[in-house]
Amino acid sequence: MLTARTVAKETIRYEEVAEPVPEPGRALVRVHNVTLCGTDLHIWEDDYPTDLPIVQGHEFSGVIEAIGGNAAGLRAGDRVAVSPVSYCGTCRPCQLGRHNVCHNIGCIGCYSDGALVELLSVPADKLSRVPEGLALDLAAMGEPASIAMQAVNRGRPSAGETALVLGSGPIGLLATLYLTDLGVTVISADTEAERLELARTFGAAETLLVDPAASFPDAVQAARLDELTDGYGPILVIEASGVPSSLENAIRLVASAGRIVQVGISARVATLSMKAIPFKELDLMGSRNSLDLIPDGLALLARHQDQARSLVTHRFGFENLQQAYELMRNRTGKVGKILIEMPAAQAAARGASAREAIPAGALA
């Protein structure tokens, strides 16, 4: 079978390797779709705490080809999404029920070989069946949907509250979608007007365009924020951009006794006042991975398939991975989720096209 291995900085090599064989407690998944995120870009650029070479791909979906032993009702032929994260179960975070930040955490495609391969062996307990009616390509985004939901859950939202989501990339948009489902009024802020237009389709009641060269909010936006929050500020802020100034804005704008969830990741340094957090008595929380929320993420995507599909801005065949990563790096246009169509998905599409070309009644 064919695999794509990142062997050095910005260098992918396609290799023929032996197919895996069934093992007890594991399933062989024929990979159909992989979506890329910022972590994938950092790994490709050799700017991530993992060792090259590695097979990337941690957001993916496919079809079970074989299972070694019993697997909780799953069987060959089932469409599945895969949780890439593994944890030890014995360290202090795991004992606290926070295995999403396990001291010995592992992740398929980030710390061990991942899904940019035709057939992958994965632990059977990491499989989630794709809901009926949810397209397999959209199911590849079950993992980022779970990350957005984890961030929202960390913020302890309640129906009727007003939340500010800073950043309308895929995670910010999915957080907006989930918050809206929960009955929260969402204000979305971003530096790109096009993303804010998309945020409205994900449920944002109000959008604020951020000028990176000016203070945020401006006088008009500040008045609108006061109007929407009765002068107190949003009780919940989800920071999903990873921009240092955005966290600074979150602390400044959130209501007293409010909650801030930092889910955007960056190695850059934010400058924070040592006064604002205690004076407002804020809850400032981080969010990473998810607590086994991929089934919930798939359900969210299934409920909102039009919005989910709008996240995918580019599709590349497996043979064109280099171009996909170069597009992510160069950012020459609007880039949302990039979807990689693996050979199995390409074959399925060709089969569907061939069936559509057969005249009606020819198969009778």
Disulfide bonds with the S-S distance in Angstrom:
none
